[in-house]
């Protein structure tokens, strides 16, 4: 853990806490390390999603109603 780590209180569901404790013990890692890694992974995923949205920002949009009409017209529905 970083020397600049900030202590925080989290409320974790009992079953998740038990799973986290068991994972930490079996992996010889701290619960904090596992939680920090999970947060990093979630933030990376968000960053990837935002990049994908930005790449597609200029694509034309189609309403749900228009899309359903197209599916009906081409025999899909």
N, C-alpha and C positions, 0 to 999 in steps of 0.2 A: 504494500500500500504506500502511496505517495506520502512524503513528509508534510505535504500541504493539504492532506485530506481533511475534509470537513465532517464533523460528527453530525449525524442526522437521525431523527427518530422516524421509523417507518412502521406502519401497521400492516402486518402480513397475516393472511388467513392461516389458521393453525396447520392445516394440511400442507400448505405451501411452505410454511416455516419448517415443518418436519422434513419435507423433501429436500429443502435447501440445506438443512443441517446434515442430512445423510449424504447428499452429494458432496458437500464440502469435506466431510470426514473421509469418504471413499476416494476422493481426488486429491487429498492432502493439500487442500487450498482453504482459504478463509471464505466465509460467507460473503464478506465485503468484496473480495476479488470476483466471485461469481456474479454478484449483483452488478458490480461495475462493468464487467464484460457484457452482461445482458443489456445494460443500458446503452453501452457503446454500439452493440449490434443493432438495437432498435433505432438509434439515431442515424447510423449508417444507412439502414433501410429507408428511413424517411428521406435522407439526402438523395438516395438513388431514385425514389419515387418523385421527388421534386424535380430532379434533372429530367426524368422522363416526361413529366408534365410540361416542362419548359420546351423540350424538343418538339412536342406536339402542339404547342400553343397556336401555331398558324394553320393547323388543319381545320377544315370546315366542320362545323357541328351539324348534327342531324337530330331532330327531335324524336322522341320515342314514337309519337304518332306517325310521323313520316316513315320511320324505319319499319314499323309494323305494316304500314300500307305497302311498302316495297316488298316485304317478305310475302305478303298476301298476293301481290301482283306477280311475283316470280314463282308462285306455287309452293313455297316453303311452308306456308301456313294454310 
